[in-house]
Amino acid sequence: VYGRFIENNSKIGGLIVLGGIGLGMWTSNIWSWFAICKKARKLYISRLNKLGESE
């Protein structure tokens, strides 16, 4: 019974570790996505401003 308990716990532990890694990757992707959006927005705004100046 005890051996089975340890086996189940190691499986759960493995799932928790995998879940944590997955969550970490997911959140870092969101943050990099935010950063890309901010950069793209700045570029877009600066291009609009340049177009406005040239007219």
PDB file with one MODEL, atoms N, CA, C and O in Angstrom:
MODEL        1
ATOM      1  N   VAL A   1       0.842  -1.202   0.000  1.00  0.00           N
ATOM      2  CA  VAL A   1       0.000   0.000   0.000  1.00  0.00           C
ATOM      3  C   VAL A   1       0.874   1.249   0.000  1.00  0.00           C
ATOM      4  O   VAL A   1       0.613   2.201  -0.736  1.00  0.00           O
ATOM      5  N   TYR A   2       1.916   1.237   0.832  1.00  0.00           N
ATOM      6  CA  TYR A   2       2.789   2.406   0.943  1.00  0.00           C
ATOM      7  C   TYR A   2       3.524   2.678  -0.368  1.00  0.00           C
ATOM      8  O   TYR A   2       3.663   3.825  -0.793  1.00  0.00           O
ATOM      9  N   GLY A   3       3.989   1.605  -0.995  1.00  0.00           N
ATOM     10  CA  GLY A   3       4.683   1.744  -2.273  1.00  0.00           C
ATOM     11  C   GLY A   3       3.777   2.353  -3.329  1.00  0.00           C
ATOM     12  O   GLY A   3       4.201   3.174  -4.143  1.00  0.00           O
ATOM     13  N   ARG A   4       2.522   1.931  -3.297  1.00  0.00           N
ATOM     14  CA  ARG A   4       1.536   2.445  -4.246  1.00  0.00           C
ATOM     15  C   ARG A   4       1.282   3.934  -3.994  1.00  0.00           C
ATOM     16  O   ARG A   4       1.118   4.712  -4.933  1.00  0.00           O
ATOM     17  N   PHE A   5       1.254   4.314  -2.729  1.00  0.00           N
ATOM     18  CA  PHE A   5       1.036   5.711  -2.335  1.00  0.00           C
ATOM     19  C   PHE A   5       2.155   6.591  -2.876  1.00  0.00           C
ATOM     20  O   PHE A   5       1.894   7.666  -3.417  1.00  0.00           O
ATOM     21  N   ILE A   6       3.397   6.144  -2.734  1.00  0.00           N
ATOM     22  CA  ILE A   6       4.563   6.889  -3.234  1.00  0.00           C
ATOM     23  C   ILE A   6       4.490   6.997  -4.758  1.00  0.00           C
ATOM     24  O   ILE A   6       4.785   8.047  -5.329  1.00  0.00           O
ATOM     25  N   GLU A   7       4.097   5.911  -5.402  1.00  0.00           N
ATOM     26  CA  GLU A   7       3.996   5.893  -6.864  1.00  0.00           C
ATOM     27  C   GLU A   7       2.978   6.926  -7.345  1.00  0.00           C
ATOM     28  O   GLU A   7       3.238   7.671  -8.290  1.00  0.00           O
ATOM     29  N   ASN A   8       1.816   6.965  -6.688  1.00  0.00           N
ATOM     30  CA  ASN A   8       0.779   7.934  -7.045  1.00  0.00           C
ATOM     31  C   ASN A   8       1.253   9.356  -6.791  1.00  0.00           C
ATOM     32  O   ASN A   8       0.988  10.252  -7.593  1.00  0.00           O
ATOM     33  N   ASN A   9       1.950   9.567  -5.684  1.00  0.00           N
ATOM     34  CA  ASN A   9       2.449  10.900  -5.357  1.00  0.00           C
ATOM     35  C   ASN A   9       3.478  11.370  -6.371  1.00  0.00           C
ATOM     36  O   ASN A   9       3.490  12.543  -6.741  1.00  0.00           O
ATOM     37  N   SER A  10       4.342  10.469  -6.823  1.00  0.00           N
ATOM     38  CA  SER A  10       5.352  10.859  -7.807  1.00  0.00           C
ATOM     39  C   SER A  10       4.688  11.213  -9.136  1.00  0.00           C
ATOM     40  O   SER A  10       5.146  12.109  -9.846  1.00  0.00           O
ATOM     41  N   LYS A  11       3.607  10.507  -9.469  1.00  0.00           N
ATOM     42  CA  LYS A  11       2.859  10.837 -10.693  1.00  0.00           C
ATOM     43  C   LYS A  11       2.236  12.224 -10.567  1.00  0.00           C
ATOM     44  O   LYS A  11       2.319  13.040 -11.485  1.00  0.00           O
ATOM     45  N   ILE A  12       1.608  12.481  -9.410  1.00  0.00           N
ATOM     46  CA  ILE A  12       0.987  13.789  -9.161  1.00  0.00           C
ATOM     47  C   ILE A  12       2.056  14.873  -9.167  1.00  0.00           C
ATOM     48  O   ILE A  12       1.863  15.943  -9.745  1.00  0.00           O
ATOM     49  N   GLY A  13       3.187  14.590  -8.520  1.00  0.00           N
ATOM     50  CA  GLY A  13       4.303  15.541  -8.485  1.00  0.00           C
ATOM     51  C   GLY A  13       4.794  15.861  -9.885  1.00  0.00           C
ATOM     52  O   GLY A  13       5.076  17.015 -10.207  1.00  0.00           O
ATOM     53  N   GLY A  14       4.895  14.832 -10.714  1.00  0.00           N
ATOM     54  CA  GLY A  14       5.321  15.014 -12.101  1.00  0.00           C
ATOM     55  C   GLY A  14       4.352  15.891 -12.873  1.00  0.00           C
ATOM     56  O   GLY A  14       4.760  16.751 -13.654  1.00  0.00           O
ATOM     57  N   LEU A  15       3.057  15.663 -12.646  1.00  0.00           N
ATOM     58  CA  LEU A  15       2.027  16.477 -13.306  1.00  0.00           C
ATOM     59  C   LEU A  15       2.115  17.927 -12.858  1.00  0.00           C
ATOM     60  O   LEU A  15       1.981  18.847 -13.666  1.00  0.00           O
ATOM     61  N   ILE A  16       2.343  18.124 -11.547  1.00  0.00           N
ATOM     62  CA  ILE A  16       2.459  19.487 -11.012  1.00  0.00           C
ATOM     63  C   ILE A  16       3.666  20.190 -11.633  1.00  0.00           C
ATOM     64  O   ILE A  16       3.579  21.352 -12.029  1.00  0.00           O
ATOM     65  N   VAL A  17       4.789  19.479 -11.716  1.00  0.00           N
ATOM     66  CA  VAL A  17       6.006  20.057 -12.305  1.00  0.00           C
ATOM     67  C   VAL A  17       5.766  20.417 -13.772  1.00  0.00           C
ATOM     68  O   VAL A  17       6.107  21.515 -14.213  1.00  0.00           O
ATOM     69  N   LEU A  18       5.177  19.487 -14.519  1.00  0.00           N
ATOM     70  CA  LEU A  18       4.871  19.740 -15.935  1.00  0.00           C
ATOM     71  C   LEU A  18       3.906  20.911 -16.082  1.00  0.00           C
ATOM     72  O   LEU A  18       4.069  21.758 -16.960  1.00  0.00           O
ATOM     73  N   GLY A  19       2.894  20.946 -15.205  1.00  0.00           N
ATOM     74  CA  GLY A  19       1.928  22.041 -15.229  1.00  0.00           C
ATOM     75  C   GLY A  19       2.596  23.374 -14.946  1.00  0.00           C
ATOM     76  O   GLY A  19       2.295  24.380 -15.590  1.00  0.00           O
ATOM     77  N   GLY A  20       3.504  23.378 -13.979  1.00  0.00           N
ATOM     78  CA  GLY A  20       4.235  24.603 -13.631  1.00  0.00           C
ATOM     79  C   GLY A  20       5.097  25.085 -14.780  1.00  0.00           C
ATOM     80  O   GLY A  20       5.143  26.279 -15.074  1.00  0.00           O
ATOM     81  N   ILE A  21       5.786  24.148 -15.435  1.00  0.00           N
ATOM     82  CA  ILE A  21       6.629  24.502 -16.588  1.00  0.00           C
ATOM     83  C   ILE A  21       5.751  25.047 -17.715  1.00  0.00           C
ATOM     84  O   ILE A  21       6.081  26.055 -18.340  1.00  0.00           O
ATOM     85  N   GLY A  22       4.636  24.371 -17.966  1.00  0.00           N
ATOM     86  CA  GLY A  22       3.709  24.807 -19.010  1.00  0.00           C
ATOM     87  C   GLY A  22       3.168  26.195 -18.732  1.00  0.00           C
ATOM     88  O   GLY A  22       3.096  27.040 -19.624  1.00  0.00           O
ATOM     89  N   LEU A  23       2.786  26.422 -17.475  1.00  0.00           N
ATOM     90  CA  LEU A  23       2.252  27.724 -17.074  1.00  0.00           C
ATOM     91  C   LEU A  23       3.316  28.805 -17.227  1.00  0.00           C
ATOM     92  O   LEU A  23       3.025  29.908 -17.688  1.00  0.00           O
ATOM     93  N   GLY A  24       4.542  28.488 -16.840  1.00  0.00           N
ATOM     94  CA  GLY A  24       5.648  29.438 -16.968  1.00  0.00           C
ATOM     95  C   GLY A  24       5.900  29.817 -18.416  1.00  0.00           C
ATOM     96  O   GLY A  24       6.104  30.989 -18.734  1.00  0.00           O
ATOM     97  N   MET A  25       5.885  28.816 -19.296  1.00  0.00           N
ATOM     98  CA  MET A  25       6.089  29.069 -20.723  1.00  0.00           C
ATOM     99  C   MET A  25       4.942  29.910 -21.275  1.00  0.00           C
ATOM    100  O   MET A  25       5.152  30.825 -22.072  1.00  0.00           O
ATOM    101  N   TRP A  26       3.717  29.582 -20.835  1.00  0.00           N
ATOM    102  CA  TRP A  26       2.523  30.280 -21.309  1.00  0.00           C
ATOM    103  C   TRP A  26       2.548  31.741 -20.893  1.00  0.00           C
ATOM    104  O   TRP A  26       2.273  32.626 -21.703  1.00  0.00           O
ATOM    105  N   THR A  27       2.881  32.000 -19.613  1.00  0.00           N
ATOM    106  CA  THR A  27       2.900  33.380 -19.123  1.00  0.00           C
ATOM    107  C   THR A  27       4.020  34.172 -19.781  1.00  0.00           C
ATOM    108  O   THR A  27       3.836  35.348 -20.097  1.00  0.00           O
ATOM    109  N   SER A  28       5.186  33.546 -19.994  1.00  0.00           N
ATOM    110  CA  SER A  28       6.290  34.266 -20.645  1.00  0.00           C
ATOM    111  C   SER A  28       5.926  34.575 -22.098  1.00  0.00           C
ATOM    112  O   SER A  28       6.321  35.609 -22.637  1.00  0.00           O
ATOM    113  N   ASN A  29       5.172  33.671 -22.728  1.00  0.00           N
ATOM    114  CA  ASN A  29       4.705  33.930 -24.096  1.00  0.00           C
ATOM    115  C   ASN A  29       3.763  35.122 -24.127  1.00  0.00           C
ATOM    116  O   ASN A  29       3.825  35.954 -25.032  1.00  0.00           O
ATOM    117  N   ILE A  30       2.880  35.198 -23.120  1.00  0.00           N
ATOM    118  CA  ILE A  30       1.948  36.330 -23.039  1.00  0.00           C
ATOM    119  C   ILE A  30       2.728  37.626 -22.880  1.00  0.00           C
ATOM    120  O   ILE A  30       2.425  38.626 -23.531  1.00  0.00           O
ATOM    121  N   TRP A  31       3.749  37.604 -21.998  1.00  0.00           N
ATOM    122  CA  TRP A  31       4.526  38.828 -21.771  1.00  0.00           C
ATOM    123  C   TRP A  31       5.293  39.235 -23.019  1.00  0.00           C
ATOM    124  O   TRP A  31       5.357  40.422 -23.340  1.00  0.00           O
ATOM    125  N   SER A  32       5.876  38.276 -23.729  1.00  0.00           N
ATOM    126  CA  SER A  32       6.605  38.607 -24.964  1.00  0.00           C
ATOM    127  C   SER A  32       5.627  39.100 -26.031  1.00  0.00           C
ATOM    128  O   SER A  32       5.960  39.967 -26.839  1.00  0.00           O
ATOM    129  N   TRP A  33       4.421  38.539 -26.023  1.00  0.00           N
ATOM    130  CA  TRP A  33       3.381  38.972 -26.962  1.00  0.00           C
ATOM    131  C   TRP A  33       2.986  40.413 -26.678  1.00  0.00           C
ATOM    132  O   TRP A  33       2.807  41.207 -27.601  1.00  0.00           O
ATOM    133  N   PHE A  34       2.850  40.753 -25.380  1.00  0.00           N
ATOM    134  CA  PHE A  34       2.554  42.133 -24.987  1.00  0.00           C
ATOM    135  C   PHE A  34       3.666  43.063 -25.463  1.00  0.00           C
ATOM    136  O   PHE A  34       3.399  44.141 -25.994  1.00  0.00           O
ATOM    137  N   ALA A  35       4.912  42.640 -25.271  1.00  0.00           N
ATOM    138  CA  ALA A  35       6.063  43.461 -25.663  1.00  0.00           C
ATOM    139  C   ALA A  35       6.062  43.696 -27.174  1.00  0.00           C
ATOM    140  O   ALA A  35       6.312  44.811 -27.633  1.00  0.00           O
ATOM    141  N   ILE A  36       5.781  42.646 -27.940  1.00  0.00           N
ATOM    142  CA  ILE A  36       5.727  42.759 -29.403  1.00  0.00           C
ATOM    143  C   ILE A  36       4.614  43.723 -29.808  1.00  0.00           C
ATOM    144  O   ILE A  36       4.795  44.551 -30.701  1.00  0.00           O
ATOM    145  N   CYS A  37       3.463  43.610 -29.146  1.00  0.00           N
ATOM    146  CA  CYS A  37       2.333  44.504 -29.444  1.00  0.00           C
ATOM    147  C   CYS A  37       2.690  45.953 -29.158  1.00  0.00           C
ATOM    148  O   CYS A  37       2.365  46.844 -29.942  1.00  0.00           O
ATOM    149  N   LYS A  38       3.361  46.189 -28.033  1.00  0.00           N
ATOM    150  CA  LYS A  38       3.760  47.553 -27.675  1.00  0.00           C
ATOM    151  C   LYS A  38       4.725  48.118 -28.709  1.00  0.00           C
ATOM    152  O   LYS A  38       4.581  49.263 -29.136  1.00  0.00           O
ATOM    153  N   LYS A  39       5.718  47.309 -29.116  1.00  0.00           N
ATOM    154  CA  LYS A  39       6.698  47.750 -30.119  1.00  0.00           C
ATOM    155  C   LYS A  39       6.011  48.041 -31.442  1.00  0.00           C
ATOM    156  O   LYS A  39       6.281  49.057 -32.082  1.00  0.00           O
ATOM    157  N   ALA A  40       5.120  47.144 -31.848  1.00  0.00           N
ATOM    158  CA  ALA A  40       4.401  47.314 -33.113  1.00  0.00           C
ATOM    159  C   ALA A  40       3.553  48.581 -33.074  1.00  0.00           C
ATOM    160  O   ALA A  40       3.468  49.310 -34.062  1.00  0.00           O
ATOM    161  N   ARG A  41       2.929  48.838 -31.930  1.00  0.00           N
ATOM    162  CA  ARG A  41       2.088  50.020 -31.776  1.00  0.00           C
ATOM    163  C   ARG A  41       2.927  51.288 -31.874  1.00  0.00           C
ATOM    164  O   ARG A  41       2.524  52.260 -32.513  1.00  0.00           O
ATOM    165  N   LYS A  42       4.104  51.272 -31.233  1.00  0.00           N
ATOM    166  CA  LYS A  42       5.001  52.438 -31.294  1.00  0.00           C
ATOM    167  C   LYS A  42       5.447  52.693 -32.729  1.00  0.00           C
ATOM    168  O   LYS A  42       5.445  53.832 -33.195  1.00  0.00           O
ATOM    169  N   LEU A  43       5.829  51.625 -33.424  1.00  0.00           N
ATOM    170  CA  LEU A  43       6.248  51.756 -34.821  1.00  0.00           C
ATOM    171  C   LEU A  43       5.112  52.311 -35.673  1.00  0.00           C
ATOM    172  O   LEU A  43       5.314  53.202 -36.498  1.00  0.00           O
ATOM    173  N   TYR A  44       3.925  51.773 -35.462  1.00  0.00           N
ATOM    174  CA  TYR A  44       2.747  52.193 -36.223  1.00  0.00           C
ATOM    175  C   TYR A  44       2.449  53.671 -35.992  1.00  0.00           C
ATOM    176  O   TYR A  44       2.200  54.418 -36.939  1.00  0.00           O
ATOM    177  N   ILE A  45       2.477  54.086 -34.723  1.00  0.00           N
ATOM    178  CA  ILE A  45       2.205  55.489 -34.381  1.00  0.00           C
ATOM    179  C   ILE A  45       3.275  56.404 -34.980  1.00  0.00           C
ATOM    180  O   ILE A  45       2.950  57.462 -35.518  1.00  0.00           O
ATOM    181  N   SER A  46       4.537  56.009 -34.892  1.00  0.00           N
ATOM    182  CA  SER A  46       5.613  56.853 -35.435  1.00  0.00           C
ATOM    183  C   SER A  46       5.501  56.959 -36.957  1.00  0.00           C
ATOM    184  O   SER A  46       5.791  58.011 -37.526  1.00  0.00           O
ATOM    185  N   ARG A  47       5.086  55.885 -37.612  1.00  0.00           N
ATOM    186  CA  ARG A  47       4.894  55.924 -39.067  1.00  0.00           C
ATOM    187  C   ARG A  47       3.732  56.831 -39.430  1.00  0.00           C
ATOM    188  O   ARG A  47       3.807  57.585 -40.401  1.00  0.00           O
ATOM    189  N   LEU A  48       2.650  56.762 -38.647  1.00  0.00           N
ATOM    190  CA  LEU A  48       1.494  57.642 -38.882  1.00  0.00           C
ATOM    191  C   LEU A  48       1.912  59.098 -38.723  1.00  0.00           C
ATOM    192  O   LEU A  48       1.507  59.957 -39.507  1.00  0.00           O
ATOM    193  N   ASN A  49       2.720  59.370 -37.710  1.00  0.00           N
ATOM    194  CA  ASN A  49       3.192  60.734 -37.468  1.00  0.00           C
ATOM    195  C   ASN A  49       4.050  61.220 -38.634  1.00  0.00           C
ATOM    196  O   ASN A  49       3.933  62.371 -39.055  1.00  0.00           O
ATOM    197  N   LYS A  50       4.910  60.345 -39.155  1.00  0.00           N
ATOM    198  CA  LYS A  50       5.768  60.705 -40.291  1.00  0.00           C
ATOM    199  C   LYS A  50       4.920  60.986 -41.527  1.00  0.00           C
ATOM    200  O   LYS A  50       5.193  61.926 -42.273  1.00  0.00           O
ATOM    201  N   LEU A  51       3.891  60.169 -41.741  1.00  0.00           N
ATOM    202  CA  LEU A  51       2.988  60.378 -42.871  1.00  0.00           C
ATOM    203  C   LEU A  51       2.267  61.711 -42.724  1.00  0.00           C
ATOM    204  O   LEU A  51       2.094  62.445 -43.697  1.00  0.00           O
ATOM    205  N   GLY A  52       1.849  62.015 -41.501  1.00  0.00           N
ATOM    206  CA  GLY A  52       1.159  63.280 -41.229  1.00  0.00           C
ATOM    207  C   GLY A  52       2.062  64.471 -41.478  1.00  0.00           C
ATOM    208  O   GLY A  52       1.604  65.500 -41.976  1.00  0.00           O
ATOM    209  N   GLU A  53       3.347  64.350 -41.138  1.00  0.00           N
ATOM    210  CA  GLU A  53       4.301  65.445 -41.327  1.00  0.00           C
ATOM    211  C   GLU A  53       4.590  65.677 -42.801  1.00  0.00           C
ATOM    212  O   GLU A  53       4.747  66.818 -43.235  1.00  0.00           O
ATOM    213  N   SER A  54       4.662  64.588 -43.578  1.00  0.00           N
ATOM    214  CA  SER A  54       5.023  64.717 -44.990  1.00  0.00           C
ATOM    215  C   SER A  54       3.908  65.345 -45.816  1.00  0.00           C
ATOM    216  O   SER A  54       4.175  65.905 -46.880  1.00  0.00           O
ATOM    217  N   GLU A  55       2.671  65.266 -45.351  1.00  0.00           N
ATOM    218  CA  GLU A  55       1.546  65.823 -46.119  1.00  0.00           C
ATOM    219  C   GLU A  55       1.489  67.339 -46.049  1.00  0.00           C
ATOM    220  O   GLU A  55       0.601  67.951 -46.642  1.00  0.00           O
TER     221      GLU A  55
ENDMDL
END
